[in-house]
């Protein structure tokens, strides 16, 4: 099982935003043996949030051979053609290291920000993904569209790799969501705080069945677990402060339920949780440090990563 790290796009407890903060996180990930760096997407949120694709572009020169991933981008809101143009630029400038993770998003506020009805998200998302896959060189263009225009001509430059930029879809593991992944995606992005190792195993099995029904190979179909909120500390008081007063209010979730799903706490807790995911067939986990991003990545690389049973 590989490890990735989310770029620190959010502010935690007023720590501020800077290019240096992004670069230090990527440097720590590269030096710590991580495999990927990823960026998420919100237009409107309860805390300041940097634009994900812009942040990925800002750290290209520091990323070495790390895989770059959007986890996810809001394709239905950004529009498939503008997003494709941005993603291909990242792919070209990185030498073909991009994974395009997309999803419909779960926040009504993001939809309100661009004047798109939240109730239309699923129909818009399916069409947007179909167009995006065509523009990224993964599939033929649809013959008809309802919500989005098809460009009159090829978007250039083209992706670096033969076969285009792989498109992964985020799903919390519902039957409908995994059917959508099997039909439209090149990989599955699961959400750490919305699942457990046991649920991830069940999701993989359900997805394998859906892939088989689509006549697609199951063994080579990739996955990753993202938004693994992380704060490694041996201090229980500090652990509880981050859980109860930072993460739980941010997500509007019960802190006791979150405790068992995220890597907030001792190194031993993180090792045990991630080893269970490795055993469940998870191929990559992207941690999201809750503040002190570069320091947390270094701490994780030293005290957690070497002890994970990688499956």
C-alpha positions, 0 to 999 in steps of 0.5 A, a space after each residue: 500500500 502506497 501513501 500520499 498526502 493532501 496539499 494543505 489547501 485549508 487553514 486550520 486555526 488561523 495558520 494562514 496560506 503561503 506558497 512556502 507552506 505548500 512547498 514545504 509539505 511537498 518537500 517533506 512528502 518527497 523526502 519521506 517516501 510518499 508516492 503521491 500529492 493530491 488536491 481537493 475542491 471546494 468553492 465555498 467552505 467554512 474555512 479559507 480554501 485554496 484552489 486545488 488545480 492552482 495549488 498543484 501547478 504551484 508545486 510542480 517544480 518541487 514534486 519530483 516523481 510524485 503522482 499528482 491527483 485531484 481528489 476530487 475536482 467538481 467537474 459538474 460545476 467547473 464544466 468538463 471543457 474548462 476542467 479538461 484544459 486545466 488537467 491536460 496542462 497539469 499532465 503535460 507540465 508534469 510529464 504525464 503524472 496526473 490522475 484526474 479524480 472527479 466527483 459531484 461534490 456533496 455541498 449545496 453551497 458549491 452549487 449555489 455559488 455557480 447557480 446550478 441546482 443541487 438537485 441536478 448534480 447526478 445527471 449533470 455529473 454523469 454527462 460531465 464525466 462522459 465529456 471529460 473522459 473524451 477530452 482527456 483521451 479515455 473514451 469517444 465523445 457522446 453523440 448528444 449532450 443536455 447540459 454541456 457543450 462539446 468543443 468544436 475541435 480537439 483540445 490541444 495540447 494532448 495528454 502525454 500518455 497514450 490512452 490519455 489521463 486516467 479518470 477516477 471517480 469518488 464514491 462513499 461506497 453506495 451501490 449506485 456510486 460503485 455502479 457509476 465507478 464501474 461504468 465510467 471510471 478508471 479507478 475508485 476514490 473512497 473517503 476515509 472519514 465516511 468508511 471503515 476498513 470493513 466497509 472498504 472491503 465490502 465496497 471492493 467486493 461490490 465494485 468487483 461484481 459491478 466491473 465483472 458485469 461490465 466486462 471489465 477486469 477487476 484485478 487491475 482496477 486501482 483504488 485509493 482512500 483519500 481525506 484521511 485526516 491526520 494529526 500524530 500526537 501521543 498527547 491525549 489532551 491534544 488529540 481530543 482538542 483536535 478531534 472535538 474542537 477542530 475536525 468535528 465542527 469542521 465536518 459536523 460529525 460526532 467526534 467519537 465516531 471520527 476517532 475510529 476512522 481517522 489518524 488523529 492520535 498516537 502513532 500506534 493508532 495510525 499504524 493499526 488503522 492503516 494496516 487494516 486498510 492495507 489488509 482490506 486491499 487499499 492501494 493508497 491512502 492520502 493523509 491530510 495533516 490537520 495543521 503543521 503540515 510539513 512537520 506532520 508529514 515528517 512525523 508520519 514518515 518517521 513514526 507511522 509509515 515504516 510500521 504499517 503492514 502493507 498487505 
